[in-house]
Amino acid sequence: MRAKLSKRYSRYVFAAFYVLAGINHFIRPQFYLEIMPAIIPWPKEMVYISGGCEILGGLLVLHHKTRRAGAWFVILLLLAIFPANVQMAINFSVTHNPHLWVAILRLPLQALLIWWAAIYTRKETVERKGYR
């Protein structure tokens, strides 16, 4: 019983994390513009699109019928935004930003976030009775 509750709460935390992160793209777009790799076209639009995608992914994971698709969507999003995390580390290194350690920590953190999303891609996670 406790495992089911912790998985349910984990899902709510997951959803809240992505919804709030997505909202932040609209509140503080300049932060994301500064870490956008120069090769990406339409940077401002991409900041808003990626923010909207984070919100959508978080919301999709909440409902049992869309959970697997939402989790895969988040995984693909995390892979797509990884270059921005690399760019952030490069920018912080070049400018001698004292928060360089945060930018470097974000790189392996992406793997942990992918693992967390992957939990919700498993069919048994979606269909197990009592885990909706």
DOTIZA-947666 format. One record per residue (C-alpha): residue number from 1; x, y, z; residue in three letters; chain. Coordinates in nm, 3 decimals. Each point is the difference from the previous one (the first is absolute). Example, Ala and Ser with C-alpha at 12.3 -4.5 7.8 and 13.67 -1.06 7.14 Angstrom:
DOTIZA-947666
seq 1; xx 1.230; yy -0.450; zz 0.780; type ALA; mol A .
seq 2; xx 0.137; yy 0.344; zz -0.066; type SER; mol A .
END
This chain:
DOTIZA-947666
seq 1; xx 0.000; yy 0.000; zz 0.000; type MET; mol A .
seq 2; xx 0.279; yy 0.242; zz 0.093; type ARG; mol A .
seq 3; xx 0.179; yy -0.070; zz -0.330; type ALA; mol A .
seq 4; xx -0.314; yy 0.085; zz -0.196; type LYS; mol A .
seq 5; xx -0.040; yy 0.326; zz 0.189; type LEU; mol A .
seq 6; xx 0.364; yy 0.098; zz -0.048; type SER; mol A .
seq 7; xx -0.025; yy -0.072; zz -0.374; type LYS; mol A .
seq 8; xx -0.316; yy 0.206; zz -0.023; type ARG; mol A .
seq 9; xx 0.161; yy 0.290; zz 0.188; type TYR; mol A .
seq 10; xx 0.310; yy -0.034; zz -0.216; type SER; mol A .
seq 11; xx -0.220; yy 0.041; zz -0.306; type ARG; mol A .
seq 12; xx -0.159; yy 0.313; zz 0.145; type TYR; mol A .
seq 13; xx 0.343; yy 0.144; zz 0.080; type VAL; mol A .
seq 14; xx 0.114; yy -0.090; zz -0.352; type PHE; mol A .
seq 15; xx -0.299; yy 0.177; zz -0.153; type ALA; mol A .
seq 16; xx 0.038; yy 0.306; zz 0.223; type ALA; mol A .
seq 17; xx 0.372; yy 0.018; zz -0.080; type PHE; mol A .
seq 18; xx -0.062; yy 0.012; zz -0.376; type TYR; mol A .
seq 19; xx -0.304; yy 0.228; zz 0.016; type VAL; mol A .
seq 20; xx 0.186; yy 0.251; zz 0.218; type LEU; mol A .
seq 21; xx 0.315; yy -0.024; zz -0.213; type ALA; mol A .
seq 22; xx -0.211; yy 0.062; zz -0.309; type GLY; mol A .
seq 23; xx -0.172; yy 0.300; zz 0.157; type ILE; mol A .
seq 24; xx 0.343; yy 0.140; zz 0.083; type ASN; mol A .
seq 25; xx 0.076; yy 0.016; zz -0.375; type HIS; mol A .
seq 26; xx -0.278; yy 0.255; zz -0.032; type PHE; mol A .
seq 27; xx 0.090; yy 0.193; zz 0.316; type ILE; mol A .
seq 28; xx 0.379; yy 0.016; zz -0.060; type ARG; mol A .
seq 29; xx 0.056; yy -0.057; zz -0.372; type PRO; mol A .
seq 30; xx 0.326; yy 0.198; zz 0.006; type GLN; mol A .
seq 31; xx 0.170; yy -0.266; zz 0.212; type PHE; mol A .
seq 32; xx -0.080; yy -0.264; zz -0.261; type TYR; mol A .
seq 33; xx 0.093; yy 0.229; zz -0.289; type LEU; mol A .
seq 34; xx 0.346; yy 0.039; zz 0.150; type GLU; mol A .
seq 35; xx 0.063; yy -0.376; zz -0.002; type ILE; mol A .
seq 36; xx -0.153; yy -0.063; zz -0.342; type MET; mol A .
seq 37; xx 0.267; yy -0.133; zz -0.239; type PRO; mol A .
seq 38; xx 0.059; yy 0.243; zz -0.289; type ALA; mol A .
seq 39; xx -0.076; yy -0.273; zz -0.254; type ILE; mol A .
seq 40; xx -0.365; yy -0.023; zz 0.113; type ILE; mol A .
seq 41; xx -0.232; yy 0.206; zz -0.224; type PRO; mol A .
seq 42; xx -0.267; yy 0.228; zz 0.149; type TRP; mol A .
seq 43; xx 0.142; yy -0.006; zz 0.354; type PRO; mol A .
seq 44; xx -0.279; yy 0.195; zz 0.171; type LYS; mol A .
seq 45; xx -0.267; yy -0.216; zz -0.158; type GLU; mol A .
seq 46; xx 0.193; yy -0.312; zz 0.096; type MET; mol A .
seq 47; xx 0.012; yy 0.115; zz 0.363; type VAL; mol A .
seq 48; xx -0.378; yy 0.031; zz 0.003; type TYR; mol A .
seq 49; xx -0.052; yy -0.326; zz -0.189; type ILE; mol A .
seq 50; xx 0.228; yy -0.192; zz 0.235; type SER; mol A .
seq 51; xx -0.178; yy 0.155; zz 0.299; type GLY; mol A .
seq 52; xx -0.336; yy -0.102; zz -0.141; type GLY; mol A .
seq 53; xx 0.134; yy -0.349; zz -0.064; type CYS; mol A .
seq 54; xx 0.116; yy -0.030; zz 0.362; type GLU; mol A .
seq 55; xx -0.344; yy 0.100; zz 0.122; type ILE; mol A .
seq 56; xx -0.168; yy -0.244; zz -0.238; type LEU; mol A .
seq 57; xx 0.233; yy -0.286; zz 0.094; type GLY; mol A .
seq 58; xx -0.060; yy 0.055; zz 0.370; type GLY; mol A .
seq 59; xx -0.377; yy 0.006; zz -0.047; type LEU; mol A .
seq 60; xx -0.003; yy -0.309; zz -0.226; type LEU; mol A .
seq 61; xx 0.176; yy -0.208; zz 0.266; type VAL; mol A .
seq 62; xx -0.280; yy 0.065; zz 0.248; type LEU; mol A .
seq 63; xx -0.272; yy -0.192; zz -0.184; type HIS; mol A .
seq 64; xx 0.031; yy -0.378; zz -0.028; type HIS; mol A .
seq 65; xx -0.110; yy -0.003; zz -0.365; type LYS; mol A .
seq 66; xx 0.268; yy 0.248; zz -0.110; type THR; mol A .
seq 67; xx 0.272; yy -0.087; zz 0.253; type ARG; mol A .
seq 68; xx 0.223; yy -0.210; zz -0.226; type ARG; mol A .
seq 69; xx -0.024; yy 0.242; zz -0.294; type ALA; mol A .
seq 70; xx 0.064; yy 0.292; zz 0.234; type GLY; mol A .
seq 71; xx 0.306; yy -0.167; zz 0.150; type ALA; mol A .
seq 72; xx 0.145; yy -0.074; zz -0.346; type TRP; mol A .
seq 73; xx -0.077; yy 0.357; zz -0.098; type PHE; mol A .
seq 74; xx 0.199; yy 0.127; zz 0.301; type VAL; mol A .
seq 75; xx 0.291; yy -0.231; zz -0.081; type ILE; mol A .
seq 76; xx 0.015; yy 0.130; zz -0.357; type LEU; mol A .
seq 77; xx -0.025; yy 0.356; zz 0.131; type LEU; mol A .
seq 78; xx 0.288; yy -0.057; zz 0.242; type LEU; mol A .
seq 79; xx 0.214; yy -0.131; zz -0.286; type LEU; mol A .
seq 80; xx -0.097; yy 0.298; zz -0.216; type ALA; mol A .
seq 81; xx 0.089; yy 0.259; zz 0.262; type ILE; mol A .
seq 82; xx 0.329; yy -0.162; zz 0.103; type PHE; mol A .
seq 83; xx 0.201; yy 0.230; zz -0.233; type PRO; mol A .
seq 84; xx -0.132; yy 0.300; zz 0.196; type ALA; mol A .
seq 85; xx 0.140; yy -0.152; zz 0.320; type ASN; mol A .
seq 86; xx 0.337; yy -0.047; zz -0.172; type VAL; mol A .
seq 87; xx -0.016; yy 0.360; zz -0.125; type GLN; mol A .
seq 88; xx -0.074; yy 0.117; zz 0.353; type MET; mol A .
seq 89; xx 0.313; yy -0.174; zz 0.131; type ALA; mol A .
seq 90; xx 0.206; yy 0.152; zz -0.282; type ILE; mol A .
seq 91; xx -0.139; yy 0.349; zz 0.065; type ASN; mol A .
seq 92; xx 0.061; yy -0.025; zz 0.373; type PHE; mol A .
seq 93; xx 0.355; yy -0.124; zz -0.061; type SER; mol A .
seq 94; xx 0.087; yy 0.280; zz -0.241; type VAL; mol A .
seq 95; xx -0.146; yy 0.271; zz 0.223; type THR; mol A .
seq 96; xx 0.147; yy -0.152; zz 0.318; type HIS; mol A .
seq 97; xx -0.347; yy -0.016; zz 0.151; type ASN; mol A .
seq 98; xx 0.022; yy -0.113; zz 0.364; type PRO; mol A .
seq 99; xx -0.294; yy -0.233; zz -0.065; type HIS; mol A .
seq 100; xx 0.191; yy -0.206; zz -0.255; type LEU; mol A .
seq 101; xx -0.030; yy -0.298; zz 0.233; type TRP; mol A .
seq 102; xx -0.381; yy 0.014; zz -0.037; type VAL; mol A .
seq 103; xx 0.028; yy -0.002; zz -0.379; type ALA; mol A .
seq 104; xx 0.238; yy -0.296; zz 0.012; type ILE; mol A .
seq 105; xx -0.226; yy -0.185; zz 0.245; type LEU; mol A .
seq 106; xx -0.294; yy 0.045; zz -0.238; type ARG; mol A .
seq 107; xx 0.169; yy -0.214; zz -0.265; type LEU; mol A .
seq 108; xx -0.012; yy -0.336; zz 0.183; type PRO; mol A .
seq 109; xx -0.325; yy 0.107; zz 0.164; type LEU; mol A .
seq 110; xx -0.160; yy -0.037; zz -0.344; type GLN; mol A .
seq 111; xx 0.064; yy -0.376; zz 0.019; type ALA; mol A .
seq 112; xx -0.172; yy -0.015; zz 0.339; type LEU; mol A .
seq 113; xx -0.298; yy 0.193; zz -0.137; type LEU; mol A .
seq 114; xx -0.020; yy -0.239; zz -0.297; type ILE; mol A .
seq 115; xx 0.006; yy -0.295; zz 0.241; type TRP; mol A .
seq 116; xx -0.280; yy 0.160; zz 0.205; type TRP; mol A .
seq 117; xx -0.212; yy 0.046; zz -0.312; type ALA; mol A .
seq 118; xx 0.079; yy -0.354; zz -0.115; type ALA; mol A .
seq 119; xx -0.173; yy -0.135; zz 0.313; type ILE; mol A .
seq 120; xx -0.329; yy 0.118; zz -0.149; type TYR; mol A .
seq 121; xx 0.062; yy -0.157; zz -0.342; type THR; mol A .
seq 122; xx -0.040; yy -0.352; zz 0.139; type ARG; mol A .
seq 123; xx -0.326; yy -0.162; zz -0.090; type LYS; mol A .
seq 124; xx -0.040; yy -0.160; zz 0.342; type GLU; mol A .
seq 125; xx 0.034; yy 0.341; zz 0.163; type THR; mol A .
seq 126; xx -0.298; yy 0.125; zz -0.196; type VAL; mol A .
seq 127; xx -0.221; yy -0.305; zz 0.029; type GLU; mol A .
seq 128; xx 0.073; yy -0.119; zz 0.353; type ARG; mol A .
seq 129; xx -0.316; yy 0.010; zz 0.203; type LYS; mol A .
seq 130; xx -0.005; yy 0.279; zz 0.252; type GLY; mol A .
seq 131; xx 0.273; yy 0.201; zz -0.168; type TYR; mol A .
seq 132; xx -0.212; yy 0.240; zz -0.194; type ARG; mol A .
END
